[in-house]
């Protein structure tokens, strides 16, 4: 490196000296005098050197002076270059010293690294040796354990895993129970808060519906007219209405008994009209019955519309409104079903608002959730599913129909609104005074009696009477003849024996009536 630097410096110095000398020579040559002019006589030529002697001396003196100046300049340049070279050599020496120190440090580090590598290799060999010894000892230990325990390694592993799994299962079950209990407590606390807020905003009456109606008489003499000659009037009344007319020693009153509220109301209105008119005979009874039935149907429509307005759910299809009106004459565990439905609708609307669900959907579904009960004696199937199909048929949304179907878990709950309907149904029925258990069991037994008889072919109408001690079956005369009627009563009696539990006896009466009507003109 030193040789290269020295050569470079020498080259720079040489180039600088040559450049300066060239400049000095150029300066001295310039003032040498005019150039000789060609031509002229020989005397003039000979005379010119004689005149030029003083100028020649001047040129010689100038040349000597230039040589002296050049020598001085060269000495100055050499001194400067020597100083610069000494400085460069000193810098190069310092650089070489630093490089040497770094090389020495690198040699030391390299030696240390080599020693560490040697140490690591020795340790690795020792570790490999020890690992081999451990593996051999482990295998020997396992063989000894297998010999002592008479178990293979796989079997022992399975035992350990089973024990660990069982322990983890217990721990996880305990954690799950703890989390569930905490979640349940929190949910119960929040549910109580929400339900108490909702229930405080609803005030409903106690159940007061029964399965009997009473018609007051002006005098007991009217009882004989109601019964008629050989009982034909009371038979006509009971056959048309399907209601028991109880005429006993009770002064000034006739008791109408039947679990179907609509039929009982028609019978009550029919009897009151007959008593006001005074003409009581089978033909008049039939005429009055159809008038009363038409009037009750109109009243049912009005009651249904009023229920929709009270629930504040908007517009409802007229057919659904009529079915709601029929619920006014039905009871569930002694609770008026229409009043129960309106109460559920109000609860559902407020509960949905508290939970952030669709309040309109919840309220409509809750209002109509029991609508299937209005037709369950006419259509087979659970009232929840029947109600859902009716809702779809008359234009209700799928969300409303699903919530109606799911309130008794006939279908899987898929929406929050369905859960809300289920909750408010339980709330309305569970409050104090809402229901009576014995009354519902009684009406359920009567309903089951009618359903058993209705499923047979040729049956037109079925009435459970005498508190469920008698079933009166009216058949189509075109489909059932006299012999078949006797066989039908036997079959119905056998089905009742198989499917129901009851005390005493149940009488099955099949009525086949044929009428021929013509008009004289």
Buried (B, 14 or more C-beta within 10 A) or exposed (E): EEEEBBEEBEEEBEEEBEEBEEEBEEEBEEEEEEEEEEEEEEEEEEEEEEEEEEEEEEBEEEEEEBEEEBEEBBEEBEEEBEEEBEEBBEEBEEEEEEEEEEEEEEEEEEEEEEEEEEEEEEEEEEEEEEEEEEEEEEEEEEEEEBEEEEBEEEEBEEEEEEEEEEEEEEEEEEEEEEEEEEEEEEEEEEEEEBBEEBBEEBEBEEBEBBBEBEBEBEEEEBBEBBBBEEEEBBBBBBBBBBBBBBBEEEEEBBBBBBBBBBBBBBBBBBBBBBBEEEEBBBEBBBBBBEBBBEBBBEBBBEBBBBBBEBBEBEEBBEBBBBBBBBBBBBBBBBBBBBBBBBBBBBBBBBBBBBBEBBBBBBBBBBBBBBBBBBBBBEEEEEBBBBBBBBBBEBEBBEBBBBBBBBBBEBBEBEBBBBBBBBBBBEBBBEBEEBBBEEBBEBBEBBBBBBBBBBEBEBBBBBBBBEBBBBBBBBBEBEEBEEEBBEEBBEEBBEBBEEEEEEEEEBEBBBBBEEEEEEEEE
